[in-house]
């Protein structure tokens, strides 16, 4: 009962949806109509995601202040083999929220001489399974889905990095990165006040960056939720289409957004009858393989390594999608 309250009223903020519904109705707009329903959906998701986002970014940034790049590099350098990949994937959960902001750290780690497979485990997990995604997914899909999503995301990161390591593709890293000289800089010891200031600055900066994607994502979600016929979504992304996961992955790749911008779209698709695994595959593709981040990554690695990275991630994402679809009855 306590967890249900946390799930529904704290994370999902259903009280807010009811409050907004009453407010919109009092202003003379019927929330049962498409326009009224769209307004309610838009306001509810924007406010809910904004509150969760600001709290999450502040908390995660405070944690992140203990793991600057220099310290993360030293931590990963202490481990070897599969354990190094696991640590890199876990460290990815407390670092930047989108793939584009993860790439500079990936370049720095690679330049510092860390094994290529280890740095790729970090690069995969950082945008896909950050701590913020866990809480936001819980607010929409529930605890079981959120936890399993994070676990399989970490598994993809570990397996993907390990495969790249086994393929010995170091020669496909651009020369300016392989030949870069690095200087170890001791991380300064921050006071609690300085960490709070850092967390506040990160919260403000990150929120400004992701706000346009939240508004666009919620806007698309509102259109899907109230204007797109459910039969259309079920036909394209429902159980009747065996290629729905592949299609959702392919659609997600050219897009650019982070987990915060894709959540509203995923919520609307779920409501309209899209399969769970198909929705999660779409989210993973958007956050991990967006076209802008692949263009940035191409500056650091050669086409063969980039193609291998994309292939490994795509196969992993599609596999996860079909896995969730096959066992959807366990989560819903």
C-alpha positions in Angstrom: 0.0 0.0 0.0 2.8 2.4 0.9 4.7 1.6 -2.4 1.5 2.0 -4.4 1.1 5.5 -2.9 4.7 6.4 -3.8 4.3 5.0 -7.3 0.9 6.7 -8.0 0.9 9.9 -6.0 4.6 10.8 -5.6 6.2 9.5 -8.9 3.3 9.5 -11.3 1.6 12.5 -9.5 -1.9 11.4 -10.3 -3.2 14.0 -7.9 -1.7 16.6 -10.2 -3.6 15.2 -13.2 -6.9 15.4 -11.3 -6.1 18.9 -10.1 -5.4 20.1 -13.6 -8.5 18.4 -14.9 -10.7 20.2 -12.4 -8.9 23.5 -13.2 -9.3 23.1 -17.0 -13.0 22.2 -16.5 -13.6 25.2 -14.3 -12.2 27.4 -17.2 -14.9 26.0 -19.5 -12.9 23.5 -21.5 -14.2 19.9 -21.6 -11.3 17.5 -20.9 -13.2 14.7 -22.6 -12.8 16.5 -26.0 -9.6 16.1 -28.0 -8.5 19.7 -27.4 -9.3 19.6 -23.7 -7.6 16.2 -23.3 -4.5 17.4 -25.2 -4.3 20.5 -22.9 -4.6 18.4 -19.8 -2.0 15.9 -21.0 0.5 18.6 -22.1 0.3 20.6 -18.8 0.3 17.5 -16.6 3.4 15.9 -18.3 5.3 19.2 -18.6 4.8 20.0 -14.9 5.4 16.4 -13.7 8.6 15.9 -15.8 9.9 19.3 -14.8 9.5 18.6 -11.1 11.0 15.1 -11.3 13.7 16.3 -13.6 14.9 19.1 -11.4 15.0 17.0 -8.3 16.8 14.2 -10.2 19.4 16.4 -11.8 20.2 18.1 -8.5 20.6 14.7 -6.7 22.5 13.0 -9.5 24.8 16.0 -10.0 25.5 16.1 -6.3 26.5 12.4 -6.6 28.4 13.1 -9.8 30.5 15.7 -8.0 32.3 12.8 -6.3 33.1 11.2 -9.7 34.8 13.8 -11.9 36.6 12.5 -15.1 39.9 12.1 -13.4 38.5 10.1 -10.5 36.3 8.0 -12.9 39.4 7.2 -15.0 41.4 6.1 -11.9 38.5 3.9 -10.7 38.1 2.2 -14.1 41.9 1.8 -14.3 41.9 -0.4 -11.2 39.8 -3.2 -12.8 40.5 -5.6 -15.7 38.5 -7.9 -18.0 34.8 -8.1 -17.7 34.9 -6.3 -14.3 36.3 -3.2 -15.9 33.4 -3.2 -18.3 30.9 -3.6 -15.5 32.4 -0.7 -13.5 32.5 1.5 -16.7 28.8 0.7 -17.3 27.9 1.5 -13.7 29.8 4.8 -13.8 27.9 5.7 -16.9 24.7 5.8 -14.9 26.0 8.9 -12.9 27.3 10.9 -15.9 25.7 13.1 -18.6 22.1 12.6 -19.7 22.5 12.3 -23.5 24.8 10.6 -25.9 26.3 13.9 -27.3 27.5 15.0 -23.9 28.9 11.5 -23.1 31.2 11.5 -26.2 33.7 14.1 -24.9 34.2 11.9 -21.8 34.6 8.8 -23.9 37.3 10.6 -25.9 39.0 11.7 -22.7 39.0 8.2 -21.3 40.3 6.7 -24.5 43.0 9.3 -24.8 44.0 8.4 -21.2 44.8 4.9 -22.3 41.9 3.0 -20.9 41.0 -0.1 -22.9 38.7 0.6 -25.8 36.1 -1.9 -24.8 35.9 -0.4 -21.3 35.3 3.1 -22.7 32.6 1.8 -25.1 30.8 0.2 -22.2 30.7 3.6 -20.6 29.6 5.2 -23.9 26.6 2.8 -24.2 25.4 3.0 -20.7 25.7 6.7 -20.1 22.8 7.9 -22.2 20.8 4.7 -22.0 20.5 3.9 -18.3 21.3 7.0 -16.2 19.8 7.1 -12.7 17.2 9.7 -13.9 15.8 7.2 -16.4 15.1 4.7 -13.6 12.9 7.2 -11.6 11.1 8.5 -14.7 10.4 5.0 -16.0 9.1 4.1 -12.6 6.7 7.0 -12.9 5.2 5.7 -16.2 5.7 2.0 -16.4 6.1 0.9 -12.8 9.0 -0.5 -10.8 9.5 -3.9 -12.5 9.8 -2.4 -16.0 12.1 0.4 -14.8 14.5 -2.0 -13.0 14.6 -4.6 -15.8 15.1 -1.8 -18.4 18.2 -0.5 -16.4 19.5 -4.1 -15.9 19.3 -5.0 -19.6 20.7 -1.7 -20.6 23.8 -2.4 -18.4 24.0 -5.9 -19.9 24.0 -4.4 -23.4 26.8 -2.0 -22.3 28.9 -4.7 -20.8 28.5 -7.2 -23.7 28.9 -4.5 -26.3 32.1 -3.2 -24.8 33.4 -6.7 -24.3 32.8 -7.6 -27.9 34.6 -4.5 -29.1 37.5 -5.4 -26.8 37.7 -8.9 -28.3 37.7 -7.6 -31.8 40.9 -5.6 -31.1 39.8 -2.5 -33.0 42.2 0.0 -31.4 43.6 0.9 -34.9 40.2 2.3 -35.8 40.4 5.1 -33.3 41.5 8.3 -34.9 45.2 9.1 -34.5 44.8 12.4 -32.7 43.1 10.5 -29.8 45.5 7.5 -29.7 48.5 9.8 -29.7 47.2 12.3 -27.3 49.3 12.9 -24.2 47.4 13.2 -21.0 48.2 14.9 -17.7 46.8 13.5 -14.5 45.1 16.3 -12.5 44.1 15.6 -8.9 40.5 16.3 -8.3 40.0 19.1 -5.8 38.2 18.2 -2.6 34.9 20.1 -2.6 33.0 21.2 0.5 29.4 20.3 0.9 28.5 23.9 0.0 30.5 23.8 -3.2 28.9 20.5 -4.1 25.4 22.0 -3.5 26.4 24.9 -5.7 27.7 22.6 -8.4 24.5 20.5 -8.3 22.3 23.7 -8.5 24.3 25.0 -11.5 24.1 21.6 -13.2 20.4 21.4 -12.6 19.8 24.9 -14.1 22.1 24.3 -17.1 20.8 20.8 -17.9 17.2 21.9 -17.6 17.7 24.8 -20.0 19.2 22.3 -22.5 16.5 19.7 -22.3 13.4 21.9 -21.9 12.9 22.2 -25.7 13.0 18.5 -26.0 10.5 18.1 -23.1 8.1 20.5 -24.8 8.5 18.8 -28.2 8.2 15.3 -26.7 5.1 16.2 -24.6 3.6 18.0 -27.6 4.0 14.9 -29.7 2.7 12.7 -26.9 -0.4 14.9 -26.5 -1.1 14.5 -30.2 -0.7 10.8 -30.1 -2.7 10.5 -26.9 -5.7 12.4 -28.1 -5.7 12.6 -31.9 -4.1 9.4 -33.3 -6.6 6.5 -33.6 -5.6 3.6 -31.3 -6.2 1.2 -34.2 -3.3 2.9 -36.1 -0.8 2.5 -33.3 -1.9 -1.1 -32.7 -1.5 -1.9 -36.4 2.0 -0.4 -36.6 3.5 -1.0 -33.2 1.1 -3.5 -31.7 1.3 -7.3 -31.4 -0.1 -7.8 -34.9 3.1 -6.4 -36.5 6.0 -8.8 -35.9 8.4 -6.1 -37.2 7.2 -3.4 -34.8 10.4 -3.5 -32.7 12.6 -3.2 -35.8 10.5 -0.3 -37.1 10.5 1.5 -33.8 14.3 1.1 -33.6 14.8 2.4 -37.1 12.5 5.4 -36.4 14.4 6.2 -33.2 17.9 6.3 -34.7 17.7 9.6 -36.7 16.0 11.4 -33.8 17.8 13.4 -31.1 16.5 13.6 -27.6 17.3 12.3 -24.2 15.3 10.1 -21.9 13.3 13.1 -20.6 12.1 14.0 -24.1 11.1 10.4 -25.1 9.2 9.6 -21.9 6.0 11.5 -22.9 6.0 9.9 -26.4 6.4 6.5 -24.8 3.6 7.2 -22.3 1.2 8.1 -25.1 2.2 5.1 -27.3 1.7 2.7 -24.3 -1.8 4.2 -23.7 -2.7 3.7 -27.4 -1.8 0.0 -27.4 1.8 -0.2 -28.6 3.7 -3.1 -27.2 6.0 -2.5 -24.2 9.2 -3.9 -25.8 8.5 -1.9 -29.0 8.3 1.3 -26.9 11.5 0.6 -24.9 13.3 -0.2 -28.2 12.3 3.1 -29.5 13.5 4.9 -26.4 16.9 3.1 -26.4 17.4 3.9 -30.0 16.7 7.6 -29.6 18.9 8.0 -26.5 21.9 5.8 -27.7 22.1 6.0 -31.5 20.8 9.4 -32.4 22.1 10.8 -35.7 23.8 13.9 -34.2 25.7 11.8 -31.6 26.9 9.4 -34.3 28.2 12.3 -36.4 30.1 13.5 -33.3 31.5 10.0 -32.6 32.6 9.7 -36.2 35.1 12.5 -35.5 36.8 10.3 -32.9 36.6 6.8 -34.5 36.9 5.4 -38.0 33.9 4.1 -40.0 34.6 0.4 -39.4 34.5 0.9 -35.6 31.5 3.2 -35.8 29.6 0.6 -37.9 30.5 -2.1 -35.4 29.3 0.0 -32.5 26.0 0.8 -34.3 25.5 -2.9 -35.2 26.1 -4.1 -31.7 23.8 -1.5 -30.1 21.1 -2.1 -32.8 21.1 -5.9 -32.3 21.0 -5.5 -28.6 18.2 -3.0 -28.6 16.1 -5.1 -31.0 16.7 -8.2 -28.9 15.6 -6.4 -25.7 12.5 -5.2 -27.5 11.4 -8.7 -28.5 12.4 -10.0 -25.1 10.0 -7.5 -23.4 7.3 -8.2 -25.9 7.6 -11.9 -25.3 7.3 -11.6 -21.6 5.1 -8.5 -21.4 2.5 -10.3 -19.3 5.1 -10.4 -16.5 5.4 -6.6 -16.4 1.9 -5.2 -17.1 
